[in-house]
Amino acid sequence: MNLLSSLILLGSLILTLGCAPEPGATNIARNGEASQDSIYQYTIMGYAKNAIDGVKDGNFHKSSCTHTNGLKDPWWKLDLKQTYKISNVVLTNRQDCCPERLLGAEVRIGNNPDNNNPVCGKVKGLASADLSFCCNGMEGQYVSVVIPGRAEYLTLCEVEVYGDLVTEGKLCW
């Protein structure tokens, strides 16, 4: 292996490791409230809250994934109830079928409840069921996943969010 190939491989490894949550970090998504643009009509499957239940099973039929109706610009949103500096977001994609539906999805973070927030990252590949995004301290109360520009089913089997509560302006004695 030549030096250039080694440096590229090392750089890719560092970037990948840089997106992983710190060992022992708390998934703050579990305390939030999830919603989505629509619910695919299954009696116990497809609800927005399924993406923050702590179960990372990529099989939709095991009742732990979300699923929308395939409207244009579908979205899923998490209200964290407070403003956080978000370091990482990890999406677990569906694996029993159709993982390509998530291609082009954007992870957005901010304080605007209508999903019109800055983009932390975009799904560009599906090499793994878990898709990690480094958000570098982006601040916001809302984390959303949006597939802009097309009608599509949006399915998420887990959404993990890692970060720290913004405490600026609060005095503790």
N, CA, C and O of each residue as an XYZ file, in Angstrom:
692
protein
N       0.856     -1.167      0.000
C       0.000      0.000      0.000
C       0.905      1.235      0.000
O       1.850      1.322      0.785
N       0.613      2.171     -0.872
C       1.469      3.355     -0.933
C       1.077      4.364      0.155
O       0.052      4.219      0.822
N       1.908      5.368      0.310
C       1.718      6.353      1.378
C       0.402      7.100      1.225
O      -0.302      7.308      2.214
N       0.055      7.507      0.014
C      -1.184      8.248     -0.209
C      -2.401      7.405      0.178
O      -3.313      7.901      0.839
N      -2.416      6.138     -0.230
C      -3.526      5.253      0.126
C      -3.617      5.082      1.632
O      -4.714      5.065      2.191
N      -2.470      4.956      2.291
C      -2.452      4.807      3.745
C      -3.010      6.046      4.433
O      -3.777      5.933      5.389
N      -2.631      7.226      3.956
C      -3.124      8.465      4.551
C      -4.628      8.629      4.341
O      -5.334      9.082      5.241
N      -5.114      8.267      3.170
C      -6.548      8.359      2.896
C      -7.313      7.401      3.803
O      -8.341      7.770      4.369
N      -6.817      6.176      3.942
C      -7.461      5.194      4.806
C      -7.466      5.672      6.257
O      -8.485      5.565      6.939
N      -6.347      6.194      6.729
C      -6.246      6.699      8.093
C      -7.193      7.880      8.297
O      -7.862      7.964      9.327
N      -7.255      8.783      7.336
C      -8.163      9.928      7.430
C      -9.610      9.491      7.486
O     -10.389     10.051      8.257
N      -9.989      8.509      6.693
C     -11.355      7.992      6.709
C     -11.678      7.370      8.053
O     -12.774      7.558      8.581
N     -10.727      6.628      8.613
C     -10.925      6.003      9.911
C     -11.100      7.065     10.993
O     -11.977      6.936     11.847
N     -10.284      8.100     10.968
C     -10.380      9.168     11.964
C     -11.722      9.882     11.853
O     -12.363     10.162     12.866
N     -12.153     10.181     10.614
C     -13.441     10.844     10.432
C     -14.580      9.976     10.941
O     -15.510     10.485     11.567
N     -14.523      8.678     10.683
C     -15.568      7.776     11.142
C     -15.591      7.717     12.662
O     -16.656      7.797     13.274
N     -14.423      7.576     13.271
C     -14.359      7.518     14.723
C     -14.793      8.832     15.345
O     -15.370      8.838     16.432
N     -14.525      9.951     14.673
C     -14.895     11.264     15.175
C     -16.399     11.457     15.251
O     -16.865     12.332     15.981
N     -17.164     10.669     14.522
C     -18.619     10.796     14.527
C     -19.280      9.913     15.567
O     -20.480     10.045     15.811
N     -18.543      9.038     16.169
C     -19.129      8.139     17.154
C     -19.357      8.890     18.464
O     -18.532      9.714     18.857
N     -20.473      8.609     19.142
C     -20.689      9.215     20.460
C     -19.598      8.774     21.435
O     -19.024      7.694     21.294
N     -19.325      9.610     22.408
C     -18.353      9.273     23.440
C     -18.824      8.016     24.181
O     -20.025      7.845     24.390
N     -17.908      7.144     24.577
C     -18.310      5.967     25.366
C     -19.063      6.403     26.628
O     -18.608      7.288     27.353
N     -20.183      5.794     26.876
C     -20.987      6.125     28.041
C     -21.891      7.336     27.878
O     -22.586      7.716     28.820
N     -21.896      7.950     26.693
C     -22.742      9.126     26.468
C     -24.218      8.746     26.560
O     -24.607      7.628     26.222
N     -25.021      9.682     27.017
C     -26.460      9.450     27.172
C     -27.201      9.862     25.905
O     -26.996     10.951     25.370
N     -28.057      8.973     25.445
C     -28.909      9.252     24.286
C     -30.064     10.138     24.757
O     -31.014      9.653     25.371
N     -29.976     11.440     24.465
C     -30.984     12.387     24.948
C     -32.297     12.293     24.171
O     -33.297     12.879     24.587
N     -32.312     11.581     23.070
C     -33.546     11.418     22.292
C     -34.616     10.685     23.089
O     -35.808     10.932     22.901
N     -34.208      9.799     23.963
C     -35.160      8.956     24.718
C     -36.128      9.777     25.560
O     -37.221      9.305     25.876
N     -35.741     11.013     25.934
C     -36.596     11.857     26.772
C     -37.421     12.850     25.968
O     -38.173     13.638     26.541
N     -37.287     12.819     24.656
C     -38.002     13.768     23.814
C     -39.366     13.271     23.390
O     -39.828     12.215     23.820
N     -40.000     14.060     22.534
C     -41.321     13.715     21.999
C     -41.224     13.720     20.473
O     -40.838     14.722     19.871
N     -41.575     12.600     19.861
C     -41.442     12.444     18.417
C     -42.774     12.641     17.704
O     -43.838     12.325     18.237
N     -42.688     13.172     16.481
C     -43.862     13.312     15.620
C     -43.412     13.121     14.176
O     -42.215     13.133     13.888
N     -44.362     12.945     13.277
C     -44.042     12.792     11.859
C     -45.224     13.268     11.026
O     -46.319     13.474     11.548
N     -44.992     13.442      9.713
C     -46.020     14.035      8.856
C     -47.241     13.153      8.653
O     -48.322     13.669      8.370
N     -47.104     11.839      8.789
C     -48.215     10.909      8.599
C     -47.823      9.564      9.196
O     -46.656      9.332      9.511
N     -48.799      8.684      9.348
C     -48.535      7.348      9.891
C     -49.060      6.317      8.901
O     -50.236      6.325      8.539
N     -48.178      5.440      8.476
C     -48.567      4.342      7.606
C     -49.533      3.459      8.375
O     -49.284      3.155      9.541
N     -50.588      3.055      7.779
C     -51.693      2.416      8.495
C     -51.467      0.951      8.861
O     -51.952      0.047      8.180
N     -50.730      0.733      9.935
C     -50.617     -0.565     10.595
C     -51.031     -0.336     12.033
O     -50.721      0.715     12.594
N     -51.703     -1.260     12.636
C     -52.245     -1.027     13.967
C     -51.202     -0.713     15.035
O     -51.426      0.184     15.848
N     -50.087     -1.409     15.064
C     -49.098     -1.144     16.119
C     -47.745     -0.748     15.560
O     -46.771     -0.672     16.309
N     -47.662     -0.498     14.283
C     -46.365     -0.206     13.671
C     -46.387      1.147     12.983
O     -47.438      1.630     12.563
N     -45.219      1.747     12.876
C     -45.074      2.957     12.094
C     -45.151      4.260     12.849
O     -44.996      5.321     12.244
N     -45.384      4.225     14.147
C     -45.529      5.454     14.915
C     -44.193      6.173     15.106
O     -43.143      5.535     15.184
N     -44.239      7.497     15.179
C     -43.036      8.316     15.334
C     -42.242      7.940     16.580
O     -41.011      7.916     16.549
N     -42.933      7.647     17.668
C     -42.261      7.330     18.935
C     -41.417      6.062     18.854
O     -40.533      5.856     19.686
N     -41.677      5.207     17.860
C     -40.905      3.971     17.730
C     -39.416      4.236     17.495
O     -38.580      3.392     17.818
N     -39.082      5.397     16.937
C     -37.682      5.700     16.642
C     -36.889      6.115     17.877
O     -35.670      6.262     17.803
N     -37.558      6.305     19.002
C     -36.835      6.683     20.224
C     -37.141      5.712     21.361
O     -37.090      6.086     22.533
N     -37.460      4.465     21.014
C     -37.798      3.458     22.028
C     -36.582      2.685     22.538
O     -36.714      1.842     23.425
N     -35.401      2.965     21.986
C     -34.193      2.282     22.434
C     -33.929      0.951     21.760
O     -32.943      0.286     22.075
N     -34.795      0.548     20.834
C     -34.642     -0.725     20.132
C     -34.130     -0.439     18.725
O     -34.784      0.268     17.958
N     -32.963     -0.983     18.382
C     -32.333     -0.700     17.095
C     -32.566     -1.790     16.051
O     -31.781     -1.912     15.111
N     -33.611     -2.570     16.195
C     -33.917     -3.638     15.246
C     -34.341     -3.024     13.915
O     -35.290     -2.240     13.875
N     -33.659     -3.366     12.834
C     -33.934     -2.821     11.510
C     -35.044     -3.518     10.751
O     -35.234     -3.260      9.563
N     -35.780     -4.395     11.414
C     -36.887     -5.104     10.775
C     -38.194     -4.392     11.134
O     -38.639     -4.443     12.281
N     -38.799     -3.733     10.159
C     -40.038     -2.986     10.382
C     -41.120     -3.841     11.020
O     -41.888     -3.347     11.846
N     -41.194     -5.090     10.659
C     -42.263     -5.969     11.136
C     -42.103     -6.396     12.594
O     -42.939     -7.132     13.118
N     -41.040     -5.942     13.249
C     -40.862     -6.203     14.687
C     -41.400     -5.039     15.527
O     -41.202     -5.001     16.742
N     -42.084     -4.088     14.872
C     -42.816     -2.996     15.550
C     -41.952     -1.949     16.235
O     -42.397     -1.329     17.201
N     -40.732     -1.734     15.764
C     -39.894     -0.728     16.403
C     -39.397      0.332     15.424
O     -38.399      0.998     15.700
N     -40.060      0.499     14.306
C     -39.649      1.500     13.313
C     -40.804      2.450     13.030
O     -41.967      2.122     13.265
N     -40.470      3.618     12.528
C     -41.476      4.564     12.064
C     -41.813      4.241     10.609
O     -41.106      3.462      9.970
N     -42.869      4.825     10.090
C     -43.200      4.663      8.668
C     -44.246      5.709      8.300
O     -45.330      5.744      8.882
N     -43.917      6.557      7.337
C     -44.878      7.554      6.879
C     -45.625      7.033      5.653
O     -45.336      5.946      5.155
N     -46.584      7.818      5.176
C     -47.437      7.418      4.060
C     -46.860      7.675      2.677
O     -47.514      7.346      1.687
N     -45.701      8.230      2.565
C     -45.118      8.450      1.240
C     -45.509      9.778      0.622
O     -45.578      9.897     -0.601
N     -45.765     10.775      1.450
C     -46.090     12.102      0.956
C     -44.836     12.806      0.429
O     -43.720     12.344      0.667
N     -45.014     13.911     -0.280
C     -43.870     14.696     -0.757
C     -43.206     15.375      0.444
O     -43.881     15.871      1.346
N     -41.890     15.386      0.436
C     -41.089     15.985      1.507
C     -41.428     15.411      2.892
O     -41.714     16.174      3.815
N     -41.400     14.093      3.048
C     -41.767     13.512      4.345
C     -40.791     13.928      5.433
O     -39.619     14.194      5.167
N     -41.292     13.982      6.669
C     -40.450     14.376      7.795
C     -40.806     13.592      9.059
O     -41.922     13.106      9.240
N     -39.791     13.499      9.919
C     -39.908     12.963     11.265
C     -39.202     13.969     12.156
O     -38.140     14.474     11.791
N     -39.768     14.272     13.317
C     -39.188     15.321     14.172
C     -39.159     14.892     15.627
O     -40.056     14.205     16.116
N     -38.106     15.317     16.299
C     -37.930     15.085     17.729
C     -37.866     16.423     18.443
O     -37.029     17.264     18.113
N     -38.737     16.627     19.413
C     -38.711     17.804     20.271
C     -37.988     17.403     21.551
O     -38.488     16.587     22.325
N     -36.817     17.977     21.767
C     -36.008     17.644     22.943
C     -36.471     18.391     24.195
O     -35.973     18.131     25.290
N     -37.421     19.320     24.039
C     -38.018     20.089     25.142
C     -37.115     21.174     25.711
O     -37.591     22.052     26.431
N     -35.838     21.132     25.407
C     -34.871     22.144     25.823
C     -33.839     22.270     24.712
O     -33.770     21.421     23.823
N     -33.045     23.319     24.763
C     -32.010     23.519     23.748
C     -30.729     22.792     24.151
O     -30.259     22.899     25.284
N     -30.189     22.059     23.201
C     -28.955     21.299     23.407
C     -27.924     21.687     22.361
O     -28.265     22.149     21.272
N     -26.656     21.493     22.706
C     -25.562     21.539     21.742
C     -25.372     20.104     21.291
O     -24.873     19.269     22.045
N     -25.773     19.818     20.057
C     -25.787     18.446     19.553
C     -24.424     18.092     18.965
O     -23.924     18.774     18.071
N     -23.837     17.027     19.475
C     -22.549     16.570     18.948
C     -22.742     15.496     17.884
O     -22.048     15.507     16.868
N     -23.673     14.568     18.102
C     -23.860     13.440     17.188
C     -25.329     13.080     17.048
O     -26.113     13.206     17.990
N     -25.685     12.628     15.846
C     -26.988     12.021     15.591
C     -26.710     10.709     14.858
O     -25.942     10.678     13.897
N     -27.335      9.637     15.314
C     -27.171      8.328     14.684
C     -28.558      7.831     14.265
O     -29.461      7.708     15.093
N     -28.711      7.550     12.972
C     -29.950      6.991     12.444
C     -29.752      5.504     12.211
O     -28.728      5.092     11.667
N     -30.721      4.695     12.616
C     -30.714      3.279     12.272
C     -31.753      3.095     11.175
O     -32.943      3.332     11.383
N     -31.291      2.672     10.016
C     -32.123      2.525      8.826
C     -32.820      1.163      8.831
O     -32.396      0.227      9.509
N     -33.868      1.088      8.077
C     -34.582     -0.171      7.873
C     -33.692     -1.143      7.110
O     -32.997     -0.744      6.176
N     -33.707     -2.435      7.507
C     -32.853     -3.433      6.871
C     -33.605     -4.621      6.277
O     -33.017     -5.389      5.516
N     -34.887     -4.797      6.601
C     -35.612     -5.938      6.046
C     -36.017     -5.701      4.596
O     -36.307     -6.653      3.871
N     -36.039     -4.468      4.177
C     -36.243     -4.103      2.768
C     -35.947     -2.621      2.594
O     -35.848     -1.873      3.567
N     -35.815     -2.230      1.398
C     -35.837     -0.835      0.924
C     -35.029      0.202      1.712
O     -35.539      1.299      1.940
N     -33.805     -0.088      2.133
C     -33.031      0.920      2.861
C     -32.708      2.144      1.998
O     -32.404      3.213      2.526
N     -32.773      1.988      0.672
C     -32.447      3.085     -0.243
C     -33.443      4.240     -0.158
O     -33.154      5.334     -0.644
N     -34.584      4.024      0.436
C     -35.562      5.104      0.591
C     -34.992      6.281      1.370
O     -35.424      7.418      1.185
N     -34.028      6.013      2.239
C     -33.458      7.057      3.095
C     -32.400      7.909      2.383
O     -31.982      8.938      2.913
N     -31.966      7.492      1.192
C     -30.969      8.277      0.456
C     -31.466      9.701      0.230
O     -32.608      9.911     -0.180
N     -30.615     10.661      0.497
C     -30.964     12.070      0.317
C     -31.619     12.708      1.526
O     -31.853     13.916      1.540
N     -31.920     11.903      2.548
C     -32.530     12.463      3.755
C     -31.558     13.412      4.440
O     -30.349     13.181      4.449
N     -32.092     14.470      5.005
C     -31.292     15.457      5.722
C     -31.603     15.407      7.213
O     -32.761     15.273      7.611
N     -30.567     15.516      8.027
C     -30.718     15.657      9.475
C     -30.598     17.146      9.753
O     -29.576     17.761      9.452
N     -31.641     17.718     10.326
C     -31.679     19.158     10.594
C     -31.797     19.407     12.087
O     -32.466     18.668     12.808
N     -31.128     20.473     12.537
C     -31.118     20.811     13.964
C     -31.330     22.307     14.118
O     -30.710     23.107     13.417
N     -32.212     22.679     15.041
C     -32.428     24.100     15.310
C     -33.593     24.318     16.252
O     -34.090     23.381     16.877
N     -34.020     25.567     16.347
C     -35.096     25.934     17.262
C     -36.414     26.234     16.557
O     -37.371     26.674     17.194
N     -36.471     26.003     15.259
C     -37.685     26.240     14.493
C     -38.511     24.957     14.452
O     -38.044     23.959     13.902
N     -39.720     24.945     15.012
C     -40.509     23.711     15.060
C     -41.034     23.237     13.700
O     -41.561     22.129     13.603
N     -40.901     24.050     12.656
C     -41.437     23.633     11.351
C     -40.401     22.921     10.473
O     -40.600     22.819      9.263
N     -39.320     22.436     11.045
C     -38.272     21.675     10.341
C     -37.416     22.520      9.408
O     -36.575     21.972      8.696
N     -37.600     23.811      9.390
C     -36.799     24.695      8.551
C     -35.565     25.138      9.342
O     -35.432     26.301      9.720
N     -34.679     24.187      9.577
C     -33.488     24.403     10.394
C     -32.240     24.055      9.605
O     -32.332     23.405      8.564
N     -31.073     24.476     10.082
C     -29.812     24.143      9.400
C     -29.591     22.633      9.307
O     -30.030     21.866     10.165
N     -28.909     22.236      8.256
C     -28.639     20.820      7.995
C     -27.333     20.404      8.664
O     -26.289     21.019      8.445
N     -27.400     19.366      9.471
C     -26.199     18.776     10.077
C     -25.533     17.823      9.100
O     -24.307     17.786      9.002
N     -26.337     17.052      8.376
C     -25.779     16.073      7.447
C     -26.842     15.512      6.530
O     -28.041     15.699      6.739
N     -26.370     14.818      5.508
C     -27.259     14.255      4.496
C     -26.869     12.804      4.253
O     -25.683     12.477      4.214
N     -27.858     11.935      4.090
C     -27.602     10.522      3.818
C     -27.144     10.400      2.372
O     -27.913     10.627      1.437
N     -25.864     10.032      2.204
C     -25.274      9.918      0.867
C     -24.935      8.482      0.506
O     -24.681      8.177     -0.659
N     -24.930      7.607      1.485
C     -24.593      6.203      1.256
C     -25.237      5.331      2.314
O     -25.681      5.807      3.359
N     -25.275      4.042      2.018
C     -25.952      3.103      2.911
C     -25.050      1.930      3.261
O     -25.502      0.785      3.273
N     -23.787      2.197      3.545
C     -22.820      1.140      3.821
C     -23.116      0.399      5.122
O     -22.636     -0.716      5.326
N     -23.896      1.008      5.991
C     -24.194      0.414      7.291
C     -25.643      0.709      7.656
O     -26.237      1.652      7.133
N     -26.210     -0.088      8.545
C     -27.561      0.186      9.036
C     -27.566      1.434      9.905
O     -28.554      2.167      9.943
N     -26.447      1.679     10.612
C     -26.318      2.856     11.464
C     -25.581      3.942     10.703
O     -24.464      3.736     10.228
N     -26.219      5.102     10.592
C     -25.662      6.233      9.858
C     -25.374      7.341     10.859
O     -26.294      7.898     11.458
N     -24.087      7.663     11.040
C     -23.675      8.647     12.045
C     -23.380     10.000     11.418
O     -22.799     10.092     10.336
N     -23.793     11.041     12.120
C     -23.564     12.406     11.670
C     -22.923     13.205     12.795
O     -23.406     13.190     13.927
N     -21.834     13.902     12.485
C     -21.191     14.810     13.434
C     -21.826     16.183     13.271
O     -21.799     16.762     12.185
N     -22.391     16.695     14.342
C     -23.090     17.978     14.252
C     -22.322     19.102     14.931
O     -22.768     20.249     14.917
N     -21.179     18.792     15.522
C     -20.233     19.795     16.013
C     -20.832     20.885     16.891
O     -20.477     22.057     16.761
N     -21.735     20.504     17.781
C     -22.284     21.484     18.717
C     -23.395     22.356     18.160
O     -23.694     23.406     18.729
N     -24.011     21.945     17.063
C     -25.154     22.721     16.555
C     -26.197     22.813     17.659
O     -26.481     21.825     18.337
N     -26.766     24.000     17.837
C     -27.730     24.194     18.912
C     -29.155     24.067     18.417
O     -29.495     24.532     17.329
N     -29.986     23.430     19.233
C     -31.386     23.353     18.885
C     -32.206     22.520     19.837
O     -31.690     21.684     20.579
N     -33.494     22.773     19.793
C     -34.483     21.997     20.549
C     -35.074     20.900     19.680
O     -35.609     19.912     20.185
N     -34.972     21.084     18.351
C     -35.592     20.143     17.420
C     -34.546     19.459     16.556
O     -33.626     20.097     16.045
N     -34.701     18.149     16.403
C     -33.891     17.354     15.479
C     -34.892     16.717     14.527
O     -35.816     16.025     14.954
N     -34.703     16.953     13.244
C     -35.637     16.364     12.288
C     -34.891     15.653     11.179
O     -33.734     15.951     10.882
N     -35.586     14.706     10.577
C     -35.098     13.988      9.406
C     -36.122     14.265      8.312
O     -37.307     13.970      8.465
N     -35.652     14.831      7.212
C     -36.523     15.251      6.118
C     -35.966     14.693      4.812
O     -34.756     14.726      4.586
N     -36.837     14.186      3.963
C     -36.425     13.798      2.613
C     -36.994     14.865      1.674
O     -38.164     14.802      1.297
N     -36.163     15.847      1.299
C     -36.677     16.957      0.499
C     -36.785     16.622     -0.993
O     -35.979     15.872     -1.544
N     -37.797     17.200     -1.616
C     -37.885     17.173     -3.061
C     -38.521     15.968     -3.712
O     -38.571     15.892     -4.940
N     -39.009     15.023     -2.928
C     -39.661     13.871     -3.559
C     -40.685     13.243     -2.613
O     -40.619     13.406     -1.394
N     -41.620     12.531     -3.207
C     -42.574     11.755     -2.420
C     -41.902     10.428     -2.088
O     -41.392      9.742     -2.975
N     -41.905     10.071     -0.809
C     -41.185      8.869     -0.377
C     -41.728      8.413      0.966
O     -42.250      9.213      1.743
N     -41.600      7.123      1.231
C     -41.862      6.604      2.566
C     -40.621      6.885      3.404
O     -39.499      6.633      2.964
N     -40.822      7.405      4.604
C     -39.712      7.647      5.527
C     -39.846      6.651      6.668
O     -40.827      6.658      7.410
N     -38.835      5.789      6.792
C     -38.805      4.794      7.855
C     -37.504      4.930      8.618
O     -36.423      4.914      8.030
N     -37.610      5.063      9.922
C     -36.451      5.136     10.806
C     -36.650      4.092     11.894
O     -37.711      4.033     12.515
N     -35.632      3.267     12.125
C     -35.768      2.232     13.150
C     -35.190      2.655     14.487
O     -35.480      2.033     15.509
N     -34.389      3.686     14.498
C     -33.953      4.320     15.742
C     -33.274      5.627     15.397
O     -32.614      5.744     14.364
N     -33.438      6.608     16.266
C     -32.730      7.883     16.163
C     -32.110      8.136     17.525
O     -32.810      8.224     18.533
N     -30.788      8.252     17.544
C     -30.067      8.558     18.775
C     -29.498      9.964     18.637
O     -28.997     10.340     17.577
N     -29.579     10.735     19.714
C     -29.065     12.101     19.712
C     -28.181     12.258     20.943
O     -28.562     11.886     22.053
N     -27.002     12.811     20.726
C     -26.043     13.011     21.814
C     -25.631     14.469     21.854
O     -25.367     15.081     20.819
N     -25.578     15.018     23.050
C     -25.175     16.413     23.198
C     -25.318     16.861     24.634
O     -25.615     16.073     25.532
N     -25.097     18.161     24.827
C     -25.131     18.748     26.160
C     -26.172     19.851     26.227
O     -26.355     20.608     25.273
N     -26.842     19.934     27.346
C     -27.833     20.965     27.578
C     -27.169     22.337     27.525
O     -26.093     22.534     28.090
N     -27.808     23.276     26.852
C     -27.301     24.649     26.810
C     -27.712     25.313     28.107
O     -28.894     25.381     28.443
N     -26.712     25.804     28.835
C     -26.995     26.405     30.136
C     -26.561     27.866     30.182
O     -26.499     28.459     31.259
N     -26.263     28.446     29.034
C     -25.838     29.845     28.992
C     -26.898     30.738     29.611
O     -28.092     30.577     29.358
N     -26.448     31.674     30.419
C     -27.367     32.631     31.015
C     -28.033     32.131     32.289
O     -28.781     32.875     32.923
N     -27.777     30.893     32.673
C     -28.368     30.365     33.899
C     -27.279     30.325     34.964
O     -26.206     29.761     34.754
N     -27.568     30.924     36.090
C     -26.602     30.952     37.188
C     -26.948     29.872     38.206
O     -28.102     29.714     38.604
N     -25.956     29.158     38.601
C     -26.119     28.141     39.637
C     -25.238     28.506     40.815
O     -24.052     28.785     40.643
N     -25.804     28.507     41.997
C     -25.030     28.859     43.201
C     -24.799     27.659     44.038
O     -24.168     27.753     45.091
